């Protein structure tokens, strides 16, 4: 199940991850407000995000390989706009 996102960065992340990994479930959550006043906080928001993604592309892949796949799909956003990203990447059927 795909979840609608509200901000432009989260929306772009959803679009890119959908194209790259064809997920069966994907949620992008903006955690920025919880980091107000911390390093890397951006007043525009969407500087700290969590990606929770389920994709068959992750089957048989290590945790590090899965994170690399997500990072690759989002590379320029991570360099230019996102300060911190939590990745929860699972294959279908994994808890």
TACOR-V461305 format. One record per residue. RES is the residue in one letter. OMEGA is omega in radians with two decimals (* if undefined). BURIAL is b if it has 16 or more other C-alpha atoms within 10 Angstrom, else e. D_CENTER is the distance of its C-alpha to the mean C-alpha in whole Angstrom. Layout:
BEGIN
RES,OMEGA,BURIAL,D_CENTER ; RES,OMEGA,BURIAL,D_CENTER
END
This chain:
BEGIN
X,3.11,e,15 ; X,3.10,e,13 ; X,3.08,e,12 ; X,3.09,e,13 ; X,-3.04,b,11 ; X,-3.08,e,14 ; X,-3.12,e,13 ; X,3.13,e,13 ; X,3.11,b,10 ; X,3.11,b,8 ; X,3.11,e,10 ; X,3.10,e,10 ; X,3.13,b,6 ; X,3.14,b,8 ; X,-3.10,e,11 ; X,-3.13,b,10 ; X,3.10,b,8 ; X,3.14,b,11 ; X,-3.04,e,13 ; X,-2.94,e,12 ; X,3.10,b,12 ; X,-3.05,b,13 ; X,3.01,b,12 ; X,3.05,e,14 ; X,-3.14,b,12 ; X,3.04,b,8 ; X,3.03,b,8 ; X,-3.07,b,6 ; X,3.08,b,8 ; X,-3.14,b,10 ; X,-2.97,b,11 ; X,-3.07,b,13 ; X,3.12,e,17 ; X,-3.09,e,17 ; X,3.12,e,17 ; X,-3.14,e,20 ; X,3.11,e,22 ; X,3.09,e,20 ; X,3.10,e,20 ; X,3.12,e,17 ; X,-3.13,b,17 ; X,-3.10,b,17 ; X,3.10,e,20 ; X,-3.07,e,18 ; X,3.10,b,15 ; X,3.07,b,11 ; X,3.13,b,12 ; X,-3.06,b,10 ; X,3.03,b,7 ; X,3.04,b,5 ; X,3.04,b,3 ; X,-2.98,e,7 ; X,3.05,b,8 ; X,-3.11,b,11 ; X,3.06,b,13 ; X,3.12,e,16 ; X,-3.12,b,15 ; X,-3.11,b,14 ; X,3.12,e,18 ; X,-3.13,e,20 ; X,3.08,e,17 ; X,3.09,e,17 ; X,-3.13,e,14 ; X,3.12,e,14 ; X,3.12,e,15 ; X,3.13,b,12 ; X,3.10,b,10 ; X,3.12,e,11 ; X,3.10,b,11 ; X,3.14,b,7 ; X,3.14,b,8 ; X,-3.13,e,11 ; X,-3.04,b,9 ; X,-2.91,b,8 ; X,-3.05,e,11 ; X,3.07,e,13 ; X,-3.13,e,10 ; X,3.12,b,10 ; X,-2.93,e,14 ; X,-2.94,e,15 ; X,-3.02,e,13 ; X,3.14,b,10 ; X,-3.08,b,12 ; X,3.13,b,10 ; X,3.01,b,6 ; X,-3.12,e,7 ; X,3.01,b,6 ; X,-3.02,b,8 ; X,-3.12,b,9 ; X,2.97,b,12 ; X,3.10,b,15 ; X,3.13,b,17 ; X,3.09,e,20 ; X,-3.13,e,18 ; X,*,e,18
END
